[in-house]
Amino acid sequence: MTTTIHPGSVVDPAARLGRDVRIGPFCSVGPDVVLGDGVELKSHVAIAGRTTVGAGTRIFPFASLGHEPQDLKFKGEASRLEIGAHCTIREGVTMNPGTEGGGLLTKVGDHCTFLAYSHVAHDCIVGNHVVFSNNVMLAGHCRVGDFVIIGGGAGVHQFVRIGHHAFVGAMSGIANDVIPYGMAVGESRQAQLSGLNIIGLKRRGFNLDQVHDLRRAYRLLFAPEGTLKERVEDVAAEFDAHPLIHEVLDFIREGGDRSICTPREVRTGEQAG
């Protein structure tokens, strides 16, 4: 198969296209765009700016990728959008490049699925095997780990971190960081942890001992006694050689611009440091 471009599309001659790229009708591809091998633009897709799309990614009608970010501080700096391989980007999805204030890069990993009208804002870093359901809104400067699933209509506040294998319920408002393997549910920016993402852990092959240990660590981390910093150190001592639990502890210790999302009975403003 060779690269094919529908005569109704406008592809700048300077754009770099890999092998077997298929561009359907009424698409627009700018001069600084790079499309990897086997990329498919169904129709009515607009790709601009310094945007790279990885091999095998499929993009559906009315997606808008790489146009200038929705940030009033943006002054035309040379920022980038990088989209990984074998992603599915459905109808009306928008992704913006980075800004000077966030490292000039928005990056999406491999094997991700973005359902209709979801949004990835400037300077976000999204991991691999991530699923955004319809109308998910990711604000600027967010970090989303591998295998995260975000339910339909959820909104994520700028600078929030969501750890690997976490799950965010539909219509949730996420204003604070979600730990790896956690499940967060709630409305109007009041989402709270409601346990671990047990279904996701089982689907991805974590064994019963690993799930049991994560559950015990979770209960200890969010017990009512002491501060979060104290509980982190207690859990670290008890599980000194458990990589999954130390992934959670490192996430909390690392900190960020937002507080840690906690269960309802724990004070939501607690920080580890």
C-alpha positions in Angstrom: 0.0 0.0 0.0 1.2 3.5 -0.8 0.4 6.8 0.7 -2.9 8.2 -0.6 -4.2 11.8 -0.3 -7.8 12.6 -1.3 -7.9 15.4 -3.8 -10.2 17.4 -1.6 -7.6 17.7 1.2 -4.9 20.3 1.6 -1.5 18.9 2.6 1.4 21.3 2.7 4.3 20.0 0.5 6.7 20.5 3.5 4.8 18.1 5.7 6.6 14.8 6.2 4.5 11.7 5.6 5.6 8.1 6.3 4.7 5.0 4.3 1.1 3.9 3.8 -0.4 7.1 5.2 -4.1 7.6 4.2 -5.6 11.0 4.2 -9.3 11.2 3.5 -11.4 14.1 2.2 -11.3 17.7 3.5 -8.3 17.3 5.8 -5.7 20.1 6.4 -2.1 19.2 7.2 0.4 22.0 8.0 4.0 22.4 6.9 5.6 21.3 10.2 3.5 18.2 10.7 5.0 14.7 10.7 2.8 11.7 10.2 4.3 8.3 10.9 3.8 5.1 8.9 0.3 3.9 8.5 -1.4 7.0 10.0 -5.0 7.4 8.9 -7.0 10.7 8.8 -10.6 9.7 8.1 -11.9 13.1 6.9 -12.2 16.7 8.1 -9.1 16.4 10.3 -7.1 19.6 10.9 -3.4 19.2 12.0 -1.2 22.3 12.4 1.9 23.5 14.2 4.9 21.3 15.1 2.9 18.2 15.5 4.1 14.6 15.3 1.7 11.7 15.0 3.1 8.2 15.7 2.7 5.2 13.4 -0.6 3.5 13.1 -2.6 6.2 14.8 -6.2 6.7 13.5 -7.8 10.1 13.6 -11.5 10.7 13.0 -13.6 13.6 11.6 -13.3 17.1 13.0 -10.4 16.4 15.3 -8.2 19.5 15.7 -4.6 18.8 16.7 -1.6 21.2 17.2 -3.4 24.5 16.8 -2.3 27.3 19.1 -3.0 26.6 22.8 -5.9 28.1 24.7 -3.6 30.1 26.9 -3.6 33.9 26.8 0.1 34.0 27.7 1.0 32.2 24.5 2.9 34.5 22.2 3.6 32.2 19.2 6.6 30.4 20.7 7.9 27.3 18.9 6.1 24.6 20.9 5.3 21.1 20.0 2.6 18.4 20.2 3.8 14.8 20.1 1.2 12.0 19.8 2.4 8.4 20.1 1.9 5.3 18.0 -1.3 3.3 17.6 -3.6 5.8 19.2 -7.3 6.2 18.4 -8.5 9.8 18.3 -12.2 10.1 17.8 -14.5 12.8 16.5 -14.0 16.4 17.7 -11.0 15.7 19.9 -8.7 18.7 20.5 -5.1 18.6 21.6 -2.9 21.7 22.0 0.9 22.1 21.9 2.9 23.4 24.8 3.8 26.9 26.0 6.9 28.6 27.2 5.7 28.3 30.8 5.3 24.6 30.6 8.3 23.3 28.7 7.0 23.9 25.2 5.7 20.3 24.9 2.4 18.5 25.1 3.0 14.7 24.8 0.7 11.7 24.5 2.0 8.2 24.7 1.3 5.0 22.7 -1.9 2.9 22.4 -4.1 5.7 23.8 -7.8 6.1 23.1 -9.5 9.5 23.1 -13.2 9.3 22.6 -15.4 12.1 21.1 -14.8 15.7 22.1 -12.2 15.0 24.7 -9.5 17.6 25.2 -5.8 17.6 26.0 -4.6 21.1 26.9 -1.2 22.7 26.6 1.9 21.2 28.4 0.1 18.0 29.5 2.1 14.7 29.6 -0.2 11.7 29.0 1.2 8.1 29.4 0.6 4.9 27.5 -2.6 2.9 27.2 -4.7 5.8 28.5 -8.4 6.0 27.8 -10.4 9.3 27.9 -14.1 8.8 27.5 -16.4 11.3 25.8 -16.0 14.9 26.8 -13.1 14.4 29.2 -11.5 17.8 29.8 -7.8 17.9 30.8 -6.6 21.3 31.7 -3.0 22.6 31.2 0.1 21.2 32.8 -1.5 17.9 33.9 0.4 14.6 34.2 -1.5 11.4 33.5 0.2 8.0 34.1 0.0 4.7 32.1 -3.2 2.7 32.0 -5.3 5.5 33.4 -9.0 5.5 32.5 -11.1 8.7 32.9 -14.9 8.5 32.6 -17.1 10.6 30.4 -17.5 14.3 31.2 -14.8 14.4 33.9 -12.9 17.6 34.3 -9.3 17.7 35.5 -7.9 20.9 37.1 -4.6 22.3 35.8 -1.4 21.0 37.3 -3.1 17.8 38.6 -1.2 14.5 38.6 -3.0 11.2 38.0 -0.9 8.1 38.8 -0.5 4.9 36.9 -3.5 2.6 36.7 -5.8 5.1 38.4 -9.5 5.4 37.5 -11.6 8.6 37.5 -15.4 8.2 37.5 -17.7 9.8 35.0 -18.7 13.5 35.6 -16.0 13.8 38.3 -14.3 17.1 39.1 -10.6 16.4 39.9 -8.9 19.3 41.7 -6.3 17.2 43.5 -3.7 14.6 42.7 -4.9 11.0 42.4 -2.5 8.3 43.6 -1.4 5.4 41.4 -4.0 2.5 41.5 -6.5 4.8 43.1 -10.2 5.4 42.2 -11.6 8.9 42.4 -15.3 9.9 42.1 -17.1 13.1 42.8 -18.7 16.2 41.3 -18.0 19.9 41.3 -14.3 19.7 41.9 -15.0 17.7 45.1 -13.9 14.3 43.9 -12.4 12.0 46.6 -10.8 8.6 46.7 -13.2 5.8 46.9 -10.7 3.0 47.2 -8.4 1.3 44.7 -9.0 0.5 41.1 -9.5 -3.2 41.8 -11.2 -4.0 38.5 -8.4 -2.4 36.5 -5.8 -4.2 38.6 -7.4 -7.6 37.9 -7.8 -6.9 34.2 -4.1 -6.1 33.9 -2.9 -9.2 35.6 -2.0 -8.1 39.1 -2.2 -11.1 41.4 -4.2 -11.4 44.6 -1.2 -10.9 46.9 -0.3 -7.7 45.1 -3.9 -6.4 45.4 -4.1 -7.5 49.1 -0.9 -5.6 49.9 -2.0 -2.5 48.0 -5.3 -2.6 50.0 -3.5 -2.8 53.3 -1.1 0.0 52.4 -4.1 2.1 51.3 -5.9 1.6 54.6 -2.7 2.6 56.5 -2.0 5.6 54.3 -5.4 7.1 54.8 -6.0 6.1 58.4 -7.3 8.9 60.7 -4.2 8.8 63.0 -1.2 11.1 62.5 -0.3 13.2 59.5 0.0 12.0 55.9 3.8 12.4 56.1 4.0 10.2 59.2 1.8 7.6 57.6 3.9 7.5 54.4 7.0 6.8 56.4 5.2 4.1 58.5 4.0 2.4 55.3 7.5 2.6 53.8 8.9 0.9 56.8 6.3 -1.9 56.7 6.6 -2.5 53.0 10.3 -1.8 52.5 10.7 -4.1 49.4 7.3 -3.7 47.7 7.7 -1.9 44.3 4.0 -1.2 43.7 3.5 0.4 47.1 6.7 2.4 46.8 5.4 3.7 43.5 2.5 5.2 45.5 4.7 6.5 48.2 7.1 8.1 45.7 4.1 9.8 44.0 3.0 11.3 47.3 6.5 12.3 48.4 7.2 13.9 45.0 4.4 16.3 45.5 3.0 18.8 43.0 1.1 22.0 42.7 -2.1 20.3 44.0 -2.9 18.5 47.2 -3.4 14.7 47.3 -6.9 13.5 46.6 -8.0 11.6 49.8 -11.0 9.6 51.1 -13.9 11.6 52.6 -12.9 11.0 56.2 -9.3 12.3 55.7 -8.5 16.0 55.6 -8.2 16.9 51.9 -5.6 19.6 52.4 -2.9 17.3 53.8 0.4 17.2 52.1 3.3 14.7 52.5 5.9 17.4 53.0 
